[in-house]
Amino acid sequence: MMNCEKQNQLLQLFREQSFALREIGLFLDTHPTDKEALRCYHKFRKLLCETEAKYVELYGPLTVKDVKSEECWTWVQAPWPWERQA
């Protein structure tokens, strides 16, 4: 599989996990004592953090909070995640 395909798959997984986490959070807004929903929240939060860390390690920052360099501002040095798909 080409590197670009792997990158796109990882980015899509990140989007799906982000969506699931937001939806669970919205559900918890109205059902704050639902233990199963809270377990799902923590499960997806962990998965999302792992997926984001893997993406950032392999392909660079997804958001400005992922910039780690103290030497220069690397956010603008490479294509942004949505530009890499082209």
N, C-alpha and C positions, 0 to 999 in steps of 0.2 A: 504494500500500500504506500502510495506517495506521501511524503511528509505533509504536504498541503492538506490532503484528505484527513490525516490523523489530527492535524491542527483544527480543522473544521469540525471534526467529530468531538474533540475535547471542548471546543467552544460551544457547540450545541448542547453537550452534556451540562456544561456550566449554566447555560440559559435555562434548561429544563429544571435543574436543581434550584436555581434562583426563583423560578416561577413557583415551584412546589413549596419552597420555604415561605414566600410571600403569602401564598394561599393559606397555608397552615397558620401563619401569623394572623391573618384576617379572621380565620375561624376561631382562634384563641382569643381574639378581641371580644367575641361574644360568648365564648365558652371557656372562661379562664381556669376552670377547675377540671377540665376534661384531661384525665391522666394519659389516655391513649394519644390524644392530639399532641400533648406536651412531649411524649416519647418520640412521636413522629417528627416534631419540630427539632429536637436535639439530634435525631438521626440524620435529618437532611442538612442541618447546620454543619455537622461534622463532615458529611459527604461533600458539601459545597466548599468548605474550607480546604479539604484535601484536593478537590478538583482545581480550585483556583490556584493553590500552591503549585500543583503540577504544571498547570498552564503557564504560570508566570516563570517557573524555572526553565521550561522548554522554549517558550515563545516570547517572553517579555511581559510587561505590565498590562493588565486588563483595565485598571483604573489608576488615577494619579496616586492613590494610596499605596500602590504596589511599587512605586519607584524607590529603589534602595540606595542608589548612588549618592555619595556625598561630594563627588568631584564635579558633576555637571548634571543638568536636567535632561535625563534620558527619555522622558515621555515623548518628546517630539522627534527623536532620532530614528525611529523605526515606524513602519506603517501602524496605524491604530488597529485594534482587533477587527473592526468592521471593514477596514480597507484590505486586510490580508486575504479576504475571501475571493477577491477578484482574480 
